[in-house]
Amino acid sequence: MSAEGLNGSEVVLKALREQGVDVIFGYPGGAVLPIYDAIFQQNDIRHILVRQEGGAVHAAEGYARSTGKVGVVLVTSGPGATNAVTGLTDALMDSIPVVCLTGQVPTHLIGNDAFQEADTVGITRPCTKHNYLVKDPDRLARTIHEAFHVARTGRPGPVVVDLPKDILVGIAPYLERAKVKHKTYNPQVKGDSSQIEAAVELLSKAKRPIIYAGGGVINSGPAASQLLTNFVRMTGFPCTLTLMGLGAVPASDPHYLGMLGMHGTYEANMAMHGCDAMVCIGARFDDRVTGRLDAFAPDAKKIHIDIDPSSINKNVAVDVPIVGDVGMILEDLTNIWKSRQTRVDERALKSWWEQIELWKAIDCLKFEQGNEIIKPQHAIKRLYELTKSYEDVYITTEVGQHQMWAAQFFGFEKPNHWLTSGGLGTMGYGLPAAMGVQVAHPDALVVGVAGEASFMMNMQELSTIAQYRLPVKCFILNNFYMGMVRQWQELLHGSRYSESYMESLPDFVKLADTFGMAGLRATKPSEVDDVIGEMLSIDGPVIVDMHVDQKENCFPMIPSGAAHNEILLGPDDKSPRKSDTNVSESGMVLV
């Protein structure tokens, strides 16, 4: 069929092909059946049938995060679109590029409460970077191309394109990608050279510097992570990463202090509190990192590098703001540093590192593994050690205690291999995200670390994993509780465990069998290595039911409303280094 004779659905697919799309995650319904018919008649784009639309968006997030490409979702009108809202919000909070195509009732029925009608544009306006309702076939191709441009440029994020059914079945002209230029959205990528020079000047005079980097470094591409690593090594500065930034600097690098924030390492948090100069790269000073704002790095001059100007001075006032792509700015920062032959205060830096080594010596992540009950930290640590030799290992998580233990004990040497829900904290993210990663990397080892409660949020996606024979390994730390909820109930509510105990869990081994997968279980520390080894040896999907200590809490922990130097190392920590600040409900959230 000639380009002039394409219907709207064919135009959509042609635009997707031109954008380099090779896979769509979706679920059919009446309003999008024309697109599904067009999908059936071509072989260039693969479609992955999920079991609920929320899973489609999380799978697209996993695909996008692990590849650096835009994830694509296709859902129907009404409940199809509303089921996608949580995933879209998750992608917005974590800056994941996703284009979500939603079906809509015919244009003449919009606003009439037609069958499976919802105000998708209105509903998704707060939880997307941008959205569109296509009412003119002449604008269809342009809108698809614009959606991809908006999703992937600047600070990445989700974009919704709402497609009325009459637009999909009627004739529509095609417009090539090269002819589409977005007139208004052209984010700044080149940093201001005078601000970069000011940053160099500030850092060169620092006596207690720290580099604090986040997911924006990973979003910028692998080159940005390498530039960051090179800059850290060139300066000799200590570096810490946010939950979303893990892998931007190799975990094995001696300059790396571990993750910072509420459940970050003691040395990272103490260094953040005690620094006199901080450069924040591709992070947003969120509340999980800053703790009590008025006590956050009180003596530090702050530099903030970010492509999103609205993130700068939003939570924390900074001294040197630099707007632009962090990769390009890191390159300029490095070049200016070298051209000026910048020298740091070696004596002061040596003294700073000596202090950091004293904090490290506390060994804040230590735990005792006995012979009877599996400690969750031990399970994660052994998973890490037994998968070190694999060339490509991707870890996804759900949200809760297991997520924090995975962040603490699994060492990531490169970017794009750690996938988790950071900003929204979405239980149910990990399993479909692992599915999306496995679709993108069919030969890689993909392990979905989960808690039993989070796992059950979207465990229907096991059916998708079975259908497409995706060899995802589901590694469940089963403590029979909503672990982080239980932890907060213990700390804040007198150990009154209201509705946090899971009284009717399925037998996960038998569940695996019902989907034609392998199911394994470990209940004793002596079984951990054998079960992990067997999991790794199986060429197909596996569910591991790892029974861990029900009472284990996640430490270190900065109490809500406390400063970084008021970090708790364990349940019995009564250190005099802290003020009178106790665990309170002020600003409390679960992770």
N, C-alpha and C positions, 0 to 999 in steps of 0.2 A: 504493500500500500504506500502511495506517495505521501510525502510530508504534509501536503495540502489536504489529504484525506484522512488524517489521523483523528480518532476521537480523543476525548480528554484523558481517558485512562492510558491510552498509548502514548500520549504526550508526556504524562507523568513518568512512565517507565523510561521513555527516551531521555528525559531530563536526568533521571537517576543514573542511567548508564553513562551519560556524559559527565556526571559528577564522580564517576569511579565507584559507584555502589556495586557491591558484589553479593550482599546478603541483606534481607529484610526480616525483621522479627515481627510477627503479627498474628492476628486472629480475625477470621472473616465475619462478616455480618451484612445485612441487607444493603446498607448504604455504600459499601465498598466492593460489592460483588463484581461490578464492572472492572475494577482494578485486578481482582483475583482472576477474572477471565483473561485479562491481558497477560497476567503472570503465567497462566497455564500455557499460553501460546508462544512463549519465548524460553530460552535456556541460558541467558546471560546472567540473570540475577536469581540467586537462590532464595527461597523463602523457608523460614523456620517457624513451624506452627507451635506456638506456646499454648499453655493451658489456661492462662488468665492474662489480661492485658497489662497488669502491673509487672508481671514477669517479662513481658516483651520489652518494656522500657529498661528494666534492670539488665536484661541480656544485652541490649543495645549499649548500655553504659559500660558493661564489661568489655564488649567488643571495641568500643571507642577508646576506653582507657588503656587497653593493652596494645592497640595498634596505632593510636594517634589519628585515626580516621574518624569521620562522622558516623555515628550509629543511626540506623534508620528503623522506624517503627511504623506499622500500618494497623490501625484499629478502626472499628466501625463507629457510628454515631451514638449519641446517648450514653448508655452504660459503658460501651467500649472506650469512649473518650474519658469518662469520669474515672474509670478504673486505672487509667494511665496517670492520673494527677499526682499520686505519691511519687512515682518514678520521675516525673517531670520536675517536681520540687526537689527531689534528691539530686538530679542532674544540675539544676540551677545552683543549689548550695555548694556543690563540689566542682562546678565549672566543667561539666562534661558536655562535649558537642553531640547533640542528638537532634535529628529532624523527625518529628512525629506527624505522620499524615493521618488525619482523622476524617472519616466519612461524615456527611451531614445530609439532612433531608433536602429535597429539592428547594431551590431558592424561593419559589412562590409559597412554600409551606413554612419557611423560617419565621418564627414568632407566633405560630398557631398551635403550639403544643402538640405537634404531630407525633406519630408513633416513633419512639426512640429518638426524640429530639431533645437536645440540651444546648444551652448557650455555651458552646465550647470555647469560643473566643473570650467571653466574659469570665468563665470559670478559670481558664488557664492564664489570664492576663497576669495575675500576681505570681504565678509559678513558672513562667517562661521568660526567656530573654526577649522574645518577640513572638507575636502570632499574627496569622493572616486568615481572613475569610475570603475565598476566591468566588466572586460573583460574576466575573466577566471572563469568558473563555480566552479572550485576547491576552489576558494577564496571567494565564495559568503557568506557562513555561517560565516566564519571567519570575513569578513568585517562587517556584521551586528553586531556581538558581539563586535568588536572593536569600532564601531560607538557609541554604548551605553556606553562603557567604557570611551571614550573620552568626550562624551556629559555630563556625570554625575560626573566625577572626576576632581580634580583641580578646577580651576575657570570654572563653568558650562557654556555651550554654545551650539549653534546649529551645527549639523553635517549633511551633505548631502551625501546620497548614491545614485549615478546615476546608473540605472539598464537598460541596453539594452534589448530589447524585446527578442532576441534570447537566452539570458541568462535565462530569465524567463520561456521560454517554453521548453528549453532543460533539460536533466537530469543533476542533480547536487548532489554531495555527501553532507551529513550533518556532521557537526562537533559540538560537544557539547560545551556549554559555558565554562565548567570547563577546557577544553583543550586549550582554547584561552588565551594566555598571550601576552599583548602588550609589545614588547621588548624595546621600546624607551620612551613611555609616562607613567611615573610613578612620578607624582608630589609630591613634598615634603609636608608632612602633619604635621610632628613633628617640633615644633619650636626649635631654638637654645637656650639651657638653659642659656648660658652666656648672650645672648641678653635679655632674659626674666628677668634675675636678674638685668641687667642694667636698664631695664624699671621700675622695682620695686624701684630701688634706685632713679631714676629720679623723679618718682611720689611721693615718700615719702618726698622729699625735696620741693615739689611744694607748693607755697602759693596761686596760682590761677589756679588750675587744671580744665580740662574739658575732658570729654569722648565724642568722636564723632564717631558714628557708622552708618553703612550703610547696604545695601542689602546683603553683604557677610555674615553677621551674620545670616540672615534668610536662605540663601542658605546652611549654615552649618547644619541646622536642628533645631528643637525646643529646644533641649538641650543647644545649643549655646546661644539662646535668654535668657533662664533661667539662664545660667552662667553669662551672661552680667548683667542681672537684679540683681543677687546676688552680683556681684562685685561692681556695682554702690551703692547698699545699704550698703555693708560692708565698703567701703571707705568713703561714704558720699559725693562723688564727684558729681557735676552737670553733666547731660548727655543731649546731643542733637542728633537727628537722621536726616538722609537724607530722601528725598522723598521715596526712595526705601527701607529705613530701618524702616518705620513706623510699630509699633507693636512689634519691638524687645525688647523694654522696655515698660511696660504698660503706656498708656497716663495719667492714674490717679496717677502715682508714683510722689511723691513730689520732687524727684530729676530730673525729666524730664522737660526740658525747652522748649519743642516744637521743631518743625522742624526748621532747619537752611537753609540758602541760600537766593536766590534772593527774594522769597516771604515767607521766614521764619519769626519767631517771633523776636521782637526787643531784648528780653533778650538773646535768643540763639545766635544771631549774635553779639551782644555787648560782650557777654562772650567769644565767639570765638576770637574776636579781642583783648580782654584784657587779655587773659589767659597767664600764664607763662609756662605751661606744658600741652601738648595735646596728648592724645592717640587716634589715628585713627584706628578703628577696622572694617575691611571689607568694606571700602569706598575708593574712588579713587581720592579724591581732584579734582573733576571735576569743570569746570568753573562756573557752577550755584551755587556752594558752596563757592569757594575761592574768587570770585570777582576779584579785581585787585591783581595780584600775588605779586607784590612788597610791597603791604600793608597788606598782609594776615598774621594775627597773628604775628606781627613783633617781639614781645618779647618772643615768645614761643619756648621751646624745644619740638621737635616733635617725637613721636613714631608712627610707622606705622606697623600694623599687617594685612597681606593679604596673601592669598594662591597664588596669581599671582605675581611672582617676577618682571614682566615687569611693573606693576602698581606702584611699589615703586621707589621713586625718579624720577618719570616720569614728574609730574607737579610741585611738591613741594619737595625740599630737606629736608630730615628728619635726625634726630640725632641717632635714634635707629630703624633700620629696622628689622622686624621679619617675616620671610617667613614660612607659614604653615597654616593649617586649624584653623580658628579662634576659633572654639569650643575647640579644643585640647589645643591651646595656652591660652585661657581664663582659662581653668582648671589648667594648669601649673602656670599661673600668680597668680591665687587665692591661690593655694597650697604654692607657694613660699612666697607670702605675709603673709600667716598665719604662716608658719614654722619659718619665720624670726621675727614674732611678730612685724611687721612693724607698726609704728606709724606715723600718719600725723601731721602736724603742726595745732593743733586744733584751736588756736587763729587766725591764718591766714585764715584758712578755714571758720571760723565763720564770719570774716570780709568780705571775698569773697562772701559768701551767703547774707550778708547784702546788698552788692552792687547789687547783682543779684535781690534781692527783690525790690530794688528801680527801677530797669529797668522793672521788672514785673508790678510794680504799675502804669506804664504808660498805661497799658491795650491796647496793640497795635492792638488787634483784635476787639476792640469795634466798634459797628455800631449802627445806629438809625433806628429802624423799625417803620415807620409811619402807618397810617390807609389806605393809598391809593394804594401804589405800593409795591409789594413783593421784599424785599431785598434778593439777592441770598444767602447771609450768613445766613439769618433767615431760609430759606428753608432747607439748609444743617443741621443747628443746630437742627431744629425740627425733621428732618429725624433721626438724631443721637439719640435724646432724646426719640423718640417714638419706636426705635428699640433696646434700651438698654437691655430690658428684654429678648430678643431672645437669645437663647443659641449659635447659630452659624449664624453670619452675615458676608457676604463677600461683599466688595465694589470694583467694578471696575470703572475706569473712562476713558474718552477720554482724549484729551489734550487741554489745554487752561485755561481760568479763572476758570471754574467750577472745574477743576482738583486741582487748588491751594486752592480754597475754601473748597473742600472736605478734602484736606490734613490738612487745618487749623482748621476746625470745627468738623470733625468726629474723635472721640477718639478711637484709636485701642488698645485693651488690650492684644492681643496676635498676634504672627506672622502668616504669610501666609493668612491673611484675607484682605489685601489691595493689589490691583493689578492695576498697572498703567504703562504707558510707560514713563520711566524716561529719559533714555539716548538719544533715537532717537526722542522722542516727536511725536508719530505717531497718528494723527487723524484717527479715525476708529478702534482703538484698543479695546475700551471698550465693545462694544456690543458682538463681537465674543468671547472676553475673558470671559465675563459673561456666555456665552453659555458653554464654556469649564469648568468653575467652577461648573456650575449647573449639567453638566453631571457627574462630579467627586463627587459632594455632592448633590444628588437629594432631600434630605430632608431639606437642609439649605436654609436660606433666602439670595438670591443673588440680589443685587441692582446695576444696571449699571447707574452711574451718568454721565450725558452727557450734552454737549452743542448741540443746534440744528444743527449747522454746522458739527461738528464731527459725530453726530449721522447719518447724511445722507451719510457719507463716505462709510459705510458698512451696511446700513439698509436693504439690501437684505437678511441679515441673520435672519431677522424676520421670513422668510419662514422656515428656519431650526428650529428655536425655536418653531414655530407652528407645524411642522411635528413631532417633538419628544416630544411635550407637555412639554416643559421646562418652569417652572414657574418663569422665569426671570422678574424682575421689572425694567423697563426702566424709569429712573427719569431724565427728560430733563429740564435743566435750560434754558429756551428759552428767549433770549434777542434780537432776530431778527438781530443779528450781529455776525460776527466772533469776539468774544469778546476781545480776547487778541490782535488780529490784530488791532481792533478799538482802544484799549487802547494805543498801541504804536503809532498809527497814531495821536492820540490826543497829546501825549507827545513829539513826534519827528517831526511831519509833519503838524503842524498848524491846527489840527482837519480836515484835508482833508481826508475824509473816502473813499479812493479809493478802490472800489470793495470789501468792507467789509460788506455791507448791504445785507441781504438775502431778496430779493424782491419777491420771489415766493415760499414761504415755503408751504409744504403740511399741511393740517389739520391733526395733529397727532392723534387726537381722531378718525377721520374717517379712517385714515391709520390703526390704531389698529383694527378697525372693519373689514377691508378688509382681515386681517389675522386671523380673528376669535378670537381676543383678546379684553380685556377690555381697553377702553380709557377714561382717566380722565383729567380734566383741572382745574387749579386754576388761577385766575386773581387778587384776592384780598388777603391781609394778613389774613383776617378772614376765608378764605377757606383752608388755608394750612394744618392745623391739620386734618380736615375732609377728605381731599383728600388723605393724607398720610395714615390715618386710614383705609379708604376704600381700598387703594392699598394693604395694609397689610392683609386685610380680604379676599381678592380674592385668591382662590386656582388655580392659573394659571398665565400666562403671562399678564403683564399690561404695558401700556405706559402712563406715566404721563406728561402732557404738562404744566409745571410750568412757567407762564409768569412773568419774573423778570425785575427789573429796567434795562433799556437799557443803561443807562449812568454810571452804577456803575463800578468802577475800582478796581483792586485787589491790596490791600496794606496789610501790609508793602511791600516795594519794595526797593531793592538795585539797583540803576541805573547802567547800564552797564558801566564798566570801573571805578566803585567806590569801595571804601573799605567798610568793614562791618559796621564801625562806621559812615558811611555817608548814613545810611538807611533812607528812606522817610517813614513817618507814614501815610501820606495822601496827597491829591492833593494840599493842602494849606500849607504843611510843609515847613517852612523857618527857621528851627532851626539853631542857630549859632554854634551848635556842629559840623556841617559839614564844610568841606573846600570849596573852590570855585568850586569843581567838580559839574557840572550840568549833567542832563541827556544827553547822547550823543549816537551817533551811534557806538561808539567804542565797538566792541565785542557784538553787539546787536543780540540777538535772542529772540524769543517770550516768552519763559517761563523759 
